[in-house]
Amino acid sequence: MNLVECINTRRSIRKFTEDPVSHETIEKIVELAKMAPSWKNTQITRYTIVESKELKDKIAAEATIPFNANSINSAAAVVAVSVVKSRCGFERDGSYSTVKKDSWQMFDAGAAVQTFCLAAHEYGIGSVIMGIFDYDKVAEMVDMPDTQEMVALIALGYPDETPEAPKRKTVEELLSYK
Ligand SMILES: Cc1cc2nc3c(=O)[nH]c(=O)nc-3n(C[C@H](O)[C@H](O)[C@H](O)COP(=O)(O)O)c2cc1C
């Protein structure tokens, strides 16, 4: 598929088949996600793939809302996305580079995660980004090092639904020239 088709047809998928996603496919996805741009090429985004049914069920049951738990339950894996702290948006002496402070971390994670989800779609894998969950609980459940901060979950698997695209704003609403 070409890039225009990939961007247009990627949807958030919340219902998955029982087929597992191979490590080969996951590695191909991360191979593309790593090409996302990042602050001074700091490449701070990390992906922890939770495949263990026991741990996946625990995250669904104890660390998120029922709506997201449903997506996680049918997913082949849930990805805990984290960032390495204190690099992106920072100078070498530890001071902030801009008034945006460390929010560039989230910016870089967003660019990386969108690349991850588009790459997944290219390989036939559905995904949904999830922001509503207990970050500290998930960090503890996946043994996240203190040097990293949890930023998002992604449910991953072969799609078992083909949702319509939610309505988008028009170009005129989004765009202005001066
Ligand atoms: C930062 C972020 C957080 C999101 N959190 C959730 C979430 O917690 N649960 C969920 O089901 N979808 C979540 N979504 C998915 C959005 O609802 C979805 O992208 C949007 O409705 C547009 O649909 P589409 O992805 O199919 O184009 C999130 C998306 C983003 C970018």
The ligand as a MOL file (V3000), in Angstrom:
LIG
                    3D

  0  0  0     0  0            999 V3000
M  V30 BEGIN CTAB
M  V30 COUNTS 31 33 0 0 0
M  V30 BEGIN ATOM
M  V30 1 C -3.1750 10.2330 22.5800 0
M  V30 2 C -4.3390 9.3370 22.2390 0
M  V30 3 C -5.0250 8.6960 23.2520 0
M  V30 4 C -6.0670 7.8310 22.9450 0
M  V30 5 N -6.6890 7.1360 23.9590 0
M  V30 6 C -7.6300 6.2270 23.6490 0
M  V30 7 C -8.1720 5.4020 24.6630 0
M  V30 8 O -7.8160 5.5010 25.8580 0
M  V30 9 N -9.0810 4.4560 24.2960 0
M  V30 10 C -9.4790 4.2900 22.9830 0
M  V30 11 O -10.2770 3.3990 22.7230 0
M  V30 12 N -8.9860 5.0830 22.0000 0
M  V30 13 C -8.0630 6.0240 22.2960 0
M  V30 14 N -7.5080 6.7670 21.2900 0
M  V30 15 C -7.9310 6.5670 19.8780 0
M  V30 16 C -8.8130 7.7270 19.3660 0
M  V30 17 O -10.0800 7.6620 19.9570 0
M  V30 18 C -8.8960 7.6250 17.8260 0
M  V30 19 O -7.6100 7.7920 17.2710 0
M  V30 20 C -9.8290 8.6920 17.2280 0
M  V30 21 O -11.1600 8.5060 17.6360 0
M  V30 22 C -9.8100 8.6790 15.6830 0
M  V30 23 O -10.1310 7.3860 15.1880 0
M  V30 24 P -9.1310 6.6110 14.2070 0
M  V30 25 O -7.8490 6.3420 14.9660 0
M  V30 26 O -9.8300 5.3280 13.8280 0
M  V30 27 O -8.8710 7.4660 13.0270 0
M  V30 28 C -6.4690 7.6410 21.5810 0
M  V30 29 C -5.7630 8.2970 20.5680 0
M  V30 30 C -4.6970 9.1210 20.8850 0
M  V30 31 C -3.9310 9.7790 19.7610 0
M  V30 END ATOM
M  V30 BEGIN BOND
M  V30 1 1 1 2
M  V30 2 1 2 3
M  V30 3 2 2 30
M  V30 4 2 3 4
M  V30 5 1 4 5
M  V30 6 1 4 28
M  V30 7 2 5 6
M  V30 8 1 6 7
M  V30 9 1 6 13
M  V30 10 2 7 8
M  V30 11 1 7 9
M  V30 12 1 9 10
M  V30 13 2 10 11
M  V30 14 1 10 12
M  V30 15 2 12 13
M  V30 16 1 13 14
M  V30 17 1 14 15
M  V30 18 1 14 28
M  V30 19 1 15 16
M  V30 20 1 16 17
M  V30 21 1 16 18
M  V30 22 1 18 19
M  V30 23 1 18 20
M  V30 24 1 20 21
M  V30 25 1 20 22
M  V30 26 1 22 23
M  V30 27 1 23 24
M  V30 28 2 24 25
M  V30 29 1 24 26
M  V30 30 1 24 27
M  V30 31 2 28 29
M  V30 32 1 29 30
M  V30 33 1 30 31
M  V30 END BOND
M  V30 END CTAB
M  END
